[in-house]
Amino acid sequence: MKILAQLPLVEVLMATYNGEKYISEQIQSIINQDYPEWHILVRDDGSKDRTVEIVRGFIKKYPGKISLVEDNERGLGSSGNFYRLMQHAKAPYIMLSDQDDVWMNDKITVTMNKLAEMEQHFGNNIPLLVFTDLSVVNNSLTVINPSFWKAQALDPEICRKTYKTVAQSTITGCTVMINKKALEYIFPVPIQSMQHDHWMGIVIGYHGKTDYINRPTIYYRQHQHNDVGMKEINAGYLLSKWNRVYGMYKECYLLKYRAKLNFSLMAAVIFKLAFNTKRVFLKKK
């Protein structure tokens, strides 16, 4: 149900690197959205292929709707690229886009409506974030699993508690929409090695509100060059988590004190281990 009297501008931040194979499909899926008030802001991280050339072709074809950030920095990585894009964002609402997926044509509409509901309930002077499920597909867009959350035994309700969000990220950045107020809390980033969507979920949920839509809005393409994608949830995965207990505690400690977040370190580590143990047994059923 539409709840918006007017359609505000949504800025789509697209981080690219050597994405020539799939980027045209991704951009076209945004162009085909049933929500007309969008602008795509692209930043390339030093591609060696035709990615930038393809983007410039779309800019020429759709003037005023697509822009390219021009700078001399290279090799920032996926998260660094998105952080740099956020620093250029100007619209009241912001979404993140990978270069190799395909958006369902109502993705912006349903996410915008959910965020508008949150604004009606909580106001617009706090940081807000909405995320969704994903439909997992292969490189030819054939559905592998209709729900990423079910495939990975993830629980989106984790977003309700800070210590749980710190311990386990359930937010996939390419499904996210935030309001502009959220940008005030994302920077500075306390741990550079942490994935951008994990940090966004933590800090926005702590200072504001995070909610989700229990349906996919994106075809999440899996291929050999994914930066982050599906993980095999098995005994080996669980063992890797148990072997990193000290590393997990150290990361939680740094996050707690650098970002001045009030949560229980021990509760976060215990939840991380318990939740991932449960995921392995759920996958075996």
ABEGO torsion letter per residue (X at the ends): XBABABBBBBBBBBBBBGAAAAAAAAAAAAAABABABBBBBBBBAGBABAAAAAAAAAAAABBGABBBBBBABBGAEAAAAAAAAAAABABABBBBBBAABBBBAAAAAAAAAAAAAAAAAAEAABBBBBBBBBBBBBAAGBBABABAAAAAGBBAAAAABAAAAAABBABBAAABBBBAAAAAAAOBBABAABBAAAAAAAAAAAABBBBBBBBBABBBBBBAABABBBBBBBAAAAAAAAAAAAAAAAAAAAAAAAAGBBBBAAAAAAAAAAAAAAAAAAAAX
